[in-house]
Amino acid sequence: MRNAPTSYLTCLTVPQQSLLTIALALAPALYIKLVEWSEDDQRYIGSSPGFIGPCCHGKDEAKVYKQLCGIVEEWVEIHQQDGIPLPESFSSKSFSGKFVIRVGKDLHKALAIKAAKSGESLNNFCTNALQNSITG
């Protein structure tokens, strides 16, 4: 009868400098890269929300995305070279699903009335309105 295979756990010792190099190389991948069609400009516009505003454009979506990726990499390098802290990326943020929004008294009242007329709670009515504003 054969013995069951033995599992081995290999521990790698990686110099601290190498870990920093790996982390810095992965930094650009943490940022959202958004390419959207602009009806006004009749071309695709690339941006990285929370990091870089609209920064490139073109007629070919894939080319704009590739250009955007290069720009994000350059910005990360510039931040690192100049010792500027990188902003927190959306991929590393956690969201609770709750936020507080302040509205005027008249808007609050109008929303509450509209929600009541539709048979929804104010929370559900506002959630649906926000969702519809994003998805169209």
DRENDO-1510 file (C-alpha; in Angstrom, 1 decimal, always signed):
<recs>
REC; n; res; u; v; w
REC; 1; MET; +0.0; +0.0; +0.0 .
REC; 2; ARG; +1.4; +3.4; -1.0 .
REC; 3; ASN; +1.7; +6.3; +1.4 .
REC; 4; ALA; -0.5; +9.3; +0.9 .
REC; 5; PRO; +1.2; +12.2; -0.8 .
REC; 6; THR; +3.0; +14.6; +1.5 .
REC; 7; SER; +2.2; +18.3; +1.3 .
REC; 8; TYR; +5.1; +20.7; +1.6 .
REC; 9; LEU; +4.8; +24.4; +2.5 .
REC; 10; THR; +7.5; +26.5; +1.1 .
REC; 11; CYS; +8.2; +29.8; +2.8 .
REC; 12; LEU; +9.8; +32.4; +0.6 .
REC; 13; THR; +12.0; +35.1; +2.1 .
REC; 14; VAL; +11.5; +38.2; +0.0 .
REC; 15; PRO; +13.6; +41.3; +0.7 .
REC; 16; GLN; +11.5; +44.3; +2.0 .
REC; 17; GLN; +12.7; +46.4; -1.0 .
REC; 18; SER; +11.3; +43.8; -3.4 .
REC; 19; LEU; +7.9; +43.8; -1.7 .
REC; 20; LEU; +7.8; +47.6; -2.1 .
REC; 21; THR; +8.7; +47.3; -5.8 .
REC; 22; ILE; +5.9; +44.7; -6.2 .
REC; 23; ALA; +3.4; +47.0; -4.4 .
REC; 24; LEU; +4.4; +50.0; -6.5 .
REC; 25; ALA; +4.1; +48.0; -9.7 .
REC; 26; LEU; +0.6; +46.9; -8.8 .
REC; 27; ALA; -0.6; +50.4; -7.8 .
REC; 28; PRO; -2.0; +51.4; -11.3 .
REC; 29; ALA; -4.2; +48.3; -11.4 .
REC; 30; LEU; -6.1; +49.6; -8.3 .
REC; 31; TYR; -7.6; +52.6; -10.0 .
REC; 32; ILE; -10.8; +52.6; -12.0 .
REC; 33; LYS; -10.4; +53.4; -15.6 .
REC; 34; LEU; -13.5; +54.7; -17.2 .
REC; 35; VAL; -14.1; +55.1; -20.9 .
REC; 36; GLU; -17.5; +56.7; -21.8 .
REC; 37; TRP; -19.0; +57.9; -25.0 .
REC; 38; SER; -19.6; +61.7; -25.2 .
REC; 39; GLU; -22.5; +62.8; -27.4 .
REC; 40; ASP; -21.3; +66.4; -27.2 .
REC; 41; ASP; -17.8; +65.5; -28.4 .
REC; 42; GLN; -18.8; +62.5; -30.6 .
REC; 43; ARG; -15.8; +60.5; -29.2 .
REC; 44; TYR; -14.9; +58.4; -26.2 .
REC; 45; ILE; -13.5; +60.1; -23.1 .
REC; 46; GLY; -11.2; +58.4; -20.7 .
REC; 47; SER; -10.8; +59.3; -17.0 .
REC; 48; SER; -9.9; +57.7; -13.6 .
REC; 49; PRO; -12.5; +59.0; -11.1 .
REC; 50; GLY; -11.0; +60.1; -7.9 .
REC; 51; PHE; -7.6; +60.2; -9.4 .
REC; 52; ILE; -7.5; +61.8; -12.9 .
REC; 53; GLY; -10.3; +63.7; -14.6 .
REC; 54; PRO; -11.0; +63.5; -18.3 .
REC; 55; CYS; -7.6; +63.1; -19.8 .
REC; 56; CYS; -7.8; +61.4; -23.2 .
REC; 57; HIS; -10.2; +61.0; -26.0 .
REC; 58; GLY; -10.7; +59.3; -29.4 .
REC; 59; LYS; -13.0; +57.5; -31.8 .
REC; 60; ASP; -11.8; +54.0; -30.9 .
REC; 61; GLU; -12.8; +52.8; -27.4 .
REC; 62; ALA; -10.0; +50.3; -27.0 .
REC; 63; LYS; -7.3; +52.8; -28.0 .
REC; 64; VAL; -8.7; +55.3; -25.5 .
REC; 65; TYR; -8.6; +52.7; -22.8 .
REC; 66; LYS; -5.0; +51.7; -23.7 .
REC; 67; GLN; -4.0; +55.4; -23.6 .
REC; 68; LEU; -5.8; +55.9; -20.3 .
REC; 69; CYS; -4.0; +52.9; -18.8 .
REC; 70; GLY; -0.7; +54.5; -19.8 .
REC; 71; ILE; -1.7; +57.9; -18.3 .
REC; 72; VAL; -2.7; +56.3; -15.0 .
REC; 73; GLU; +0.7; +54.5; -14.9 .
REC; 74; GLU; +2.5; +57.8; -15.5 .
REC; 75; TRP; +0.6; +59.6; -12.8 .
REC; 76; VAL; +1.3; +56.8; -10.3 .
REC; 77; GLU; +5.1; +57.0; -11.2 .
REC; 78; ILE; +5.0; +60.8; -10.8 .
REC; 79; HIS; +3.4; +60.6; -7.4 .
REC; 80; GLN; +5.9; +58.0; -6.3 .
REC; 81; GLN; +8.9; +59.9; -7.6 .
REC; 82; ASP; +7.7; +63.2; -6.0 .
REC; 83; GLY; +6.8; +61.6; -2.8 .
REC; 84; ILE; +3.1; +62.5; -3.2 .
REC; 85; PRO; +0.7; +60.1; -1.5 .
REC; 86; LEU; -1.6; +58.3; -3.9 .
REC; 87; PRO; -5.3; +58.8; -3.3 .
REC; 88; GLU; -7.3; +55.9; -2.0 .
REC; 89; SER; -8.7; +53.8; -4.9 .
REC; 90; PHE; -12.3; +52.8; -5.1 .
REC; 91; SER; -11.2; +49.1; -5.3 .
REC; 92; SER; -9.8; +49.4; -1.7 .
REC; 93; LYS; -12.7; +51.3; -0.3 .
REC; 94; SER; -15.6; +49.5; +1.4 .
REC; 95; PHE; -19.1; +51.0; +1.2 .
REC; 96; SER; -21.7; +50.5; +3.9 .
REC; 97; GLY; -24.7; +51.1; +1.7 .
REC; 98; LYS; -25.7; +54.1; +3.8 .
REC; 99; PHE; -24.9; +57.8; +3.4 .
REC; 100; VAL; -26.5; +61.0; +4.7 .
REC; 101; ILE; -27.6; +63.7; +2.2 .
REC; 102; ARG; -28.9; +67.1; +3.2 .
REC; 103; VAL; -31.7; +68.6; +1.2 .
REC; 104; GLY; -33.8; +71.7; +1.6 .
REC; 105; LYS; -37.0; +71.5; +3.6 .
REC; 106; ASP; -39.2; +72.0; +0.5 .
REC; 107; LEU; -37.4; +69.2; -1.5 .
REC; 108; HIS; -37.7; +66.9; +1.5 .
REC; 109; LYS; -41.4; +67.6; +1.7 .
REC; 110; ALA; -41.9; +67.1; -2.0 .
REC; 111; LEU; -40.0; +63.8; -2.0 .
REC; 112; ALA; -42.0; +62.6; +1.0 .
REC; 113; ILE; -45.3; +63.4; -0.7 .
REC; 114; LYS; -44.2; +61.8; -4.0 .
REC; 115; ALA; -43.1; +58.7; -2.1 .
REC; 116; ALA; -46.4; +58.5; -0.2 .
REC; 117; LYS; -48.3; +58.9; -3.5 .
REC; 118; SER; -46.4; +56.0; -5.0 .
REC; 119; GLY; -46.9; +53.8; -1.9 .
REC; 120; GLU; -43.2; +53.6; -1.1 .
REC; 121; SER; -41.1; +54.6; +1.9 .
REC; 122; LEU; -39.1; +57.7; +1.4 .
REC; 123; ASN; -35.9; +55.6; +1.5 .
REC; 124; ASN; -37.1; +53.3; -1.3 .
REC; 125; PHE; -38.4; +56.1; -3.4 .
REC; 126; CYS; -35.1; +58.0; -3.2 .
REC; 127; THR; -33.1; +54.8; -3.7 .
REC; 128; ASN; -35.1; +54.1; -6.9 .
REC; 129; ALA; -34.7; +57.7; -8.1 .
REC; 130; LEU; -31.0; +57.5; -7.6 .
REC; 131; GLN; -30.7; +54.1; -9.3 .
REC; 132; ASN; -32.8; +55.4; -12.3 .
REC; 133; SER; -30.6; +58.4; -12.6 .
REC; 134; ILE; -27.6; +56.2; -13.0 .
REC; 135; THR; -29.0; +53.4; -15.2 .
REC; 136; GLY; -31.3; +55.7; -17.3 .
</recs>
